[in-house]
């Protein structure tokens, strides 16, 4: 039309007008939208994830086809992650409830609930955990060369390395812990709850920020693990070449597990379920399956911190507007890293830059590490205090296992089969 108008103007004797060239975007098929129309069921993999899918990601489609939207919370198999991976604890459970049928009927684990205060069960439960910690300590020594004390709390975060999973928050919390310990007198330091902090996981080959996080973890470990003033009060290890076989040793030994993603970013997670089955307590945000795990075990048996999903976008807007003021403890950790105490001076400038500024690609702390830092540090102090009371801690550990049955993958698969796939079971020939 523009070209025709230009030609007409020229024919009429007017000055020629340049034709406007409009570049249309290449036609594309929106696969997710197509699936919403063509598919008969759309589901998330945890209650909060399904709610986000329904109210945000596919809000328009959910209004058009509300009957299509469902939730199917993920699960893990107790045969692999409890019976096979942790025969010590499995034996204690079978003896306590009087049957091994829990391996196919995890509702039977709830029989442990009324026994959670039983001193005899506590003794066996602790012994099983201690045996697994010794096996884990051997693995750490053989794979990293770091000798750790099995009297310390085993604090483990093993999962894919990604900014949203916030291994960076974990290691910055450890640096804060180290700074505090260095400022203490010897008498004050003796009262600190000892910890072995274990990281594991892999990053995509081209994901540079994730690689930098791994490098920071190892650099921090190099300093802390060789500090004679700290000794066995704090160790930091990154277990290399993480895989399922390593997980089968690490998970049964864990006493605290970190599932600390920015609220609203983790679809579900399944390692949190594996840790829960093995009597591990969780520190985490209200994200993914954490929400449902906390509902099952009770608020008092879950260490909760951080902002919730509806607060995330306002927090990012606050940052973009330049109104956010970071916690002084966060700033102190940033300064410690910048000082060159860990690695070479300037080695982590690109990583720290992601936590600075107000907005922009790779800037502005998109995953809100600074926003949640104060809450995280205060929650970790509650963990330290709780661990000192081993009777209460063991009771919480038993309750964690007792109410892990919901997260059996048998339940998940049955729900898919009956509510989505509409298939019937057949006997094995």
Secondary structure, 3 states (H helix, E strand, C coil): CHHHHHHHHHHCCCCCCCCCCCCCCCCCCCHHHHHHHHCCCEEECCHHHHHHHHHHHCHHHHHHCHHHEEECCCCECHHHHHHHCCHHHHHHHHHHHCCCHHHCCHHHHHHHHHHCCCHHHHHHHHHHHHHHHHHHHHHHHHHHCCCCCCCCEEEEEECCCCHHHCHHHHHHHHHHHHHHHHCCCHHHHCCCCCEEEEEECCCCCCCHHHHHHHHHHHHHHHHHCCCCCCHHHEEEEEECCCCHHHHHHHHHHCCEEEECCCCCCCCCCCHHHHHHHCCCEEEECCCCCHHHHHHHHCHHHCEECCCCHHHHHHHHHHHHCCCCCCCHHHHHHHHHHHCCCCCCCCCCHHHHHCCCCCCCCCCCCCCCHHHHHHHHHHHHHHHHHHHHCHHHHHHHHHHHHHCCHHHEHHHHHHHHHHHHHCCCCCCCC
